[in-house]
Amino acid sequence: MSNVSLTPIAEDVYAAPQLTPEAMAAAAEAGFKSVMNNRPDMEGGAEQPASAAIEAAAKAAGLVYAHLPVQGGYQSPEEIARCAELLKTLPRPLLMFCRSGARSSRLYMQAVALDQ
């Protein structure tokens, strides 16, 4: 994952910009156990990889995959609660991604705050 900018957001959780299906094998090789995609399909147009293609590649690489699409400017209380549930069950280290990584970072922080 040397060509992907990873931002640590917790000891065992990282955020990244848009990942491709091809990046899933590299994520597994880097030691990640699961991936959470926070980007809605087609948000970036036809050139954006579809969640189904990323999921298939993630599973082929031995990763657990979750798709929790959220909007960039707003995450609903239900979406935040769902993220909190996923954070309790997804194996770590976890790699979360969206368009830039910022949305995933914010979603993580809001989900963790629910348990405090």
Secondary structure per residue as TSV (DSSP state, phi and psi in degrees):
chain	resnum	aa	ss	phi	psi
A	1	M	-	360.0	27.7
A	2	S	T	-66.0	-24.6
A	3	N	T	-95.1	5.5
A	4	V	S	-111.0	133.4
A	5	S	-	-80.7	110.4
A	6	L	-	-102.3	132.5
A	7	T	E	-112.6	117.9
A	8	P	E	-69.8	129.3
A	9	I	E	-117.2	-8.9
A	10	A	E	-161.0	175.4
A	11	E	T	-55.7	-37.9
A	12	D	T	-129.6	28.0
A	13	V	E	-134.8	131.7
A	14	Y	E	-128.2	152.3
A	15	A	E	-113.7	147.5
A	16	A	E	-142.3	158.7
A	17	P	S	-74.1	177.6
A	18	Q	-	-40.2	127.1
A	19	L	-	-106.2	154.8
A	20	T	-	-104.8	166.6
A	21	P	T	-57.0	-36.1
A	22	E	T	-64.4	-25.7
A	23	A	H	-75.1	-13.5
A	24	M	H	-66.6	-40.0
A	25	A	H	-63.4	-41.2
A	26	A	H	-65.0	-36.8
A	27	A	H	-63.2	-43.6
A	28	A	H	-64.4	-42.3
A	29	E	H	-63.7	-30.6
A	30	A	T	-77.3	-5.8
A	31	G	T	104.0	0.0
A	32	F	-	-68.8	146.1
A	33	K	-	-105.1	-25.2
A	34	S	E	-149.2	160.2
A	35	V	E	-134.0	135.3
A	36	M	E	-119.6	119.9
A	37	N	E	-94.4	118.1
A	38	N	-	-104.5	12.3
A	39	R	S	-104.9	127.7
A	40	P	-	-63.7	142.5
A	41	D	T	-57.3	142.3
A	42	M	T	68.3	7.6
A	43	E	T	-58.7	-38.7
A	44	G	T	-98.2	11.2
A	45	G	-	93.9	-172.8
A	46	A	T	-65.4	-23.0
A	47	E	T	-76.5	-14.0
A	48	Q	S	-74.6	130.2
A	49	P	-	-62.8	140.6
A	50	A	-	-75.8	148.6
A	51	S	H	-56.2	-40.0
A	52	A	H	-61.2	-38.9
A	53	A	H	-69.3	-39.9
A	54	I	H	-67.3	-41.7
A	55	E	H	-60.8	-45.3
A	56	A	H	-60.9	-42.9
A	57	A	H	-67.9	-38.1
A	58	A	H	-62.9	-47.5
A	59	K	H	-64.2	-38.8
A	60	A	H	-63.4	-28.6
A	61	A	T	-87.2	-1.2
A	62	G	T	87.1	15.6
A	63	L	-	-94.5	149.5
A	64	V	E	-84.5	134.9
A	65	Y	E	-121.1	136.8
A	66	A	E	-132.5	137.5
A	67	H	E	-115.3	110.5
A	68	L	-	-124.8	83.0
A	69	P	-	-73.5	129.7
A	70	V	-	-134.9	155.0
A	71	Q	-	-74.4	155.6
A	72	G	S	-66.9	-40.8
A	73	G	S	-92.9	-10.7
A	74	Y	-	-153.4	130.4
A	75	Q	-	-118.1	125.0
A	76	S	-	-71.1	159.9
A	77	P	H	-56.4	-35.0
A	78	E	H	-67.6	-40.8
A	79	E	H	-66.7	-40.7
A	80	I	H	-63.9	-42.9
A	81	A	H	-64.2	-40.2
A	82	R	H	-64.2	-40.2
A	83	C	H	-61.8	-43.1
A	84	A	H	-59.0	-40.7
A	85	E	H	-63.1	-45.7
A	86	L	H	-63.6	-38.4
A	87	L	H	-62.9	-27.4
A	88	K	H	-79.0	-20.7
A	89	T	H	-113.8	-25.4
A	90	L	S	-71.7	135.7
A	91	P	-	-65.2	149.4
A	92	R	S	-109.5	155.3
A	93	P	S	-68.0	148.0
A	94	L	E	-113.1	137.8
A	95	L	E	-115.7	115.2
A	96	M	E	-102.4	143.1
A	97	F	E	-146.2	158.0
A	98	C	-	-152.1	-153.1
A	99	R	S	-64.0	-49.4
A	100	S	S	-118.1	-15.9
A	101	G	S	103.2	-20.7
A	102	A	H	-67.0	-42.9
A	103	R	H	-62.1	-43.6
A	104	S	H	-62.6	-41.1
A	105	S	H	-62.4	-45.6
A	106	R	H	-64.1	-43.0
A	107	L	H	-61.0	-43.4
A	108	Y	H	-59.3	-49.8
A	109	M	H	-60.4	-41.0
A	110	Q	H	-68.0	-38.6
A	111	A	H	-68.1	-41.3
A	112	V	H	-65.6	-36.3
A	113	A	H	-64.1	-24.0
A	114	L	H	-63.2	-31.0
A	115	D	T	-91.9	5.2
A	116	Q	-	-100.8	360.0
